[in-house]
Amino acid sequence: MTFLSRRIATSAAAATLLAALSVPTLAQTPPPGPQARSEQMQEMRKERMENWAAKFKQQLQLTPAQEGAWSTYMEAMKPREHARLGTDWKDLRALPTPERIDRLRALREQHAADADRRGEATKAFYGQLTPAQQKTFDTQSLRWMEGMRGKGMHHPDHQGGPRHGGPGHRMAPPPQQQ
């Protein structure tokens, strides 16, 4: 047997052994259920938020005197735990339309109140920044907002999909002036 033939045979044997050892492991690990996936997503969001906050704080170059304002701001930015208001689509499907509308309205009002709370916290923090820090804040918040546009946020000049006037949207031409 040549050196190359022995090497190929050894590699093939090693690959077969590794494959045989991994099959029982794969068979014993069931895919995560919806609850586990939801928890994983929450952890990923939390980690992403923490990474963003650390980078943002570094870019702002906060002074020790501004640390308290930063902490207050970050606390206000954390998502609040809400009563679900029956927002599972399975639950909503079972409701009569008027009740479904009321549940969705309550959820929308809750979201608006949270947005107002975060907006006021942002204004208060922004007021504690120097003009140079405010410029950094403006640049970074604009980047964040532009990033959200791509995630389905509504914006007057949104260039999204068919529902938002973007590619694929079919609108009637404007009426002709005579």
C-alpha positions as CSV (number, residue, x, y, z in Angstrom):
1,M,0.0,0.0,0.0
2,T,1.4,3.4,-0.9
3,F,1.6,6.3,1.5
4,L,-1.3,8.1,-0.3
5,S,-3.5,5.0,-0.2
6,R,-2.8,4.5,3.6
7,R,-3.5,8.2,4.3
8,I,-6.8,8.1,2.4
9,A,-7.8,4.8,4.2
10,T,-6.9,6.4,7.6
11,S,-8.9,9.5,6.8
12,A,-11.9,7.6,5.7
13,A,-11.8,5.4,8.8
14,A,-11.6,8.5,11.0
15,A,-14.5,10.2,9.2
16,T,-16.6,7.0,9.6
17,L,-15.8,6.8,13.3
18,L,-16.7,10.5,13.9
19,A,-19.9,10.1,12.0
20,A,-20.8,6.9,14.0
21,L,-20.1,8.7,17.3
22,S,-22.2,11.8,16.4
23,V,-25.4,9.9,15.3
24,P,-26.5,8.9,18.8
25,T,-25.9,12.4,20.0
26,L,-28.0,13.9,17.3
27,A,-30.7,11.3,17.9
28,Q,-30.9,12.2,21.6
29,T,-31.1,16.0,21.2
30,P,-34.6,17.0,20.3
31,P,-35.0,20.4,18.5
32,P,-35.9,23.2,20.9
33,G,-39.6,23.8,21.3
34,P,-41.2,27.2,20.8
35,Q,-40.7,28.2,24.4
36,A,-37.0,27.5,24.3
37,R,-36.6,29.3,21.0
38,S,-38.4,32.3,22.4
39,E,-36.1,32.3,25.4
40,Q,-33.0,32.0,23.1
41,M,-34.3,35.0,21.1
42,Q,-34.8,37.0,24.3
43,E,-31.2,36.2,25.4
44,M,-29.9,37.2,22.0
45,R,-31.8,40.5,22.0
46,K,-30.6,41.2,25.6
47,E,-27.0,40.5,24.6
48,R,-27.2,42.6,21.4
49,M,-28.7,45.5,23.5
50,E,-25.9,45.2,26.1
51,N,-23.2,45.2,23.3
52,W,-24.8,48.2,21.6
53,A,-25.1,50.1,25.0
54,A,-21.4,49.5,25.8
55,K,-20.3,50.7,22.3
56,F,-22.6,53.7,22.4
57,K,-21.5,54.7,25.9
58,Q,-17.9,54.5,24.8
59,Q,-18.6,56.7,21.7
60,L,-20.3,59.3,23.9
61,Q,-17.2,59.5,26.1
62,L,-19.4,60.2,29.2
63,T,-17.9,62.0,32.2
64,P,-18.2,60.5,35.7
65,A,-20.8,63.2,36.4
66,Q,-23.0,61.9,33.5
67,E,-23.0,58.2,34.7
68,G,-26.2,58.7,36.8
69,A,-28.0,60.1,33.8
70,W,-26.8,57.2,31.6
71,S,-28.0,54.7,34.1
72,T,-31.4,56.3,34.3
73,Y,-31.6,56.5,30.5
74,M,-30.6,52.8,30.1
75,E,-33.1,51.7,32.7
76,A,-35.9,53.6,30.8
77,M,-34.8,52.0,27.5
78,K,-35.3,48.4,28.9
79,P,-38.4,46.7,27.5
80,R,-41.0,46.4,30.1
81,E,-42.8,43.1,30.9
82,H,-46.4,43.5,29.8
83,A,-49.5,41.6,30.6
84,R,-50.0,39.9,27.3
85,L,-53.5,41.2,26.7
86,G,-54.3,38.0,24.8
87,T,-52.0,38.9,21.9
88,D,-51.2,35.3,20.9
89,W,-52.8,35.0,17.5
90,K,-54.3,31.7,18.5
91,D,-56.1,33.5,21.4
92,L,-57.1,36.4,19.1
93,R,-58.6,34.1,16.5
94,A,-61.0,32.7,19.0
95,L,-62.4,36.2,19.9
96,P,-65.3,37.9,18.3
97,T,-64.1,40.8,16.1
98,P,-65.2,43.6,18.6
99,E,-63.2,42.0,21.4
100,R,-60.2,41.4,19.2
101,I,-60.2,45.1,18.2
102,D,-60.4,46.1,21.9
103,R,-57.5,43.9,22.8
104,L,-55.4,45.2,19.9
105,R,-56.3,48.8,20.8
106,A,-55.2,48.3,24.4
107,L,-51.9,46.8,23.2
108,R,-51.4,49.7,20.8
109,E,-52.0,52.2,23.6
110,Q,-49.6,50.4,25.8
111,H,-46.9,50.5,23.1
112,A,-47.6,54.2,22.6
113,A,-47.3,54.9,26.3
114,D,-44.0,53.0,26.4
115,A,-42.7,54.9,23.4
116,D,-43.6,58.2,25.1
117,R,-41.9,57.1,28.3
118,R,-38.7,56.2,26.4
119,G,-38.9,59.5,24.4
120,E,-39.0,61.6,27.6
121,A,-36.1,59.6,29.1
122,T,-34.1,60.2,25.9
123,K,-34.8,64.0,26.0
124,A,-33.8,64.1,29.6
125,F,-30.5,62.3,29.0
126,Y,-29.8,64.3,25.8
127,G,-30.1,67.5,27.9
128,Q,-27.2,66.2,30.1
129,L,-24.8,65.9,27.1
130,T,-22.3,68.4,25.8
131,P,-22.8,69.7,22.3
132,A,-20.2,67.2,20.9
133,Q,-21.9,64.3,22.7
134,Q,-25.3,65.5,21.4
135,K,-23.9,65.3,17.8
136,T,-22.6,61.8,18.4
137,F,-26.0,60.9,19.9
138,D,-27.8,62.4,16.9
139,T,-25.6,60.4,14.4
140,Q,-26.0,57.1,16.3
141,S,-29.8,57.5,16.8
142,L,-30.3,58.3,13.2
143,R,-28.3,55.2,12.2
144,W,-30.5,53.1,14.6
145,M,-33.7,54.6,13.1
146,E,-32.5,53.9,9.6
147,G,-31.7,50.4,10.6
148,M,-35.2,50.0,11.9
149,R,-36.7,51.1,8.6
150,G,-35.3,47.9,7.1
151,K,-37.1,45.9,9.8
152,G,-40.6,47.1,8.9
153,M,-40.8,50.4,10.8
154,H,-43.0,52.9,9.1
155,H,-41.4,56.0,7.8
156,P,-42.8,58.6,5.4
157,D,-40.2,57.9,2.8
158,H,-40.0,54.1,3.5
159,Q,-38.9,52.2,0.5
160,G,-40.1,48.8,1.7
161,G,-42.2,46.2,0.0
162,P,-45.6,46.3,-1.6
163,R,-47.5,47.7,1.3
164,H,-45.2,50.7,1.6
165,G,-44.9,52.0,-1.9
166,G,-41.6,50.2,-2.6
167,P,-40.7,47.8,-5.4
168,G,-43.7,45.7,-6.3
169,H,-46.2,48.2,-5.2
170,R,-48.9,48.9,-7.8
171,M,-50.5,52.2,-7.4
172,A,-52.9,53.8,-9.9
173,P,-51.3,56.7,-11.8
174,P,-52.2,60.1,-10.6
175,P,-55.2,61.7,-12.3
176,Q,-54.4,63.6,-15.4
177,Q,-54.8,67.4,-15.2
178,Q,-57.0,68.7,-18.1
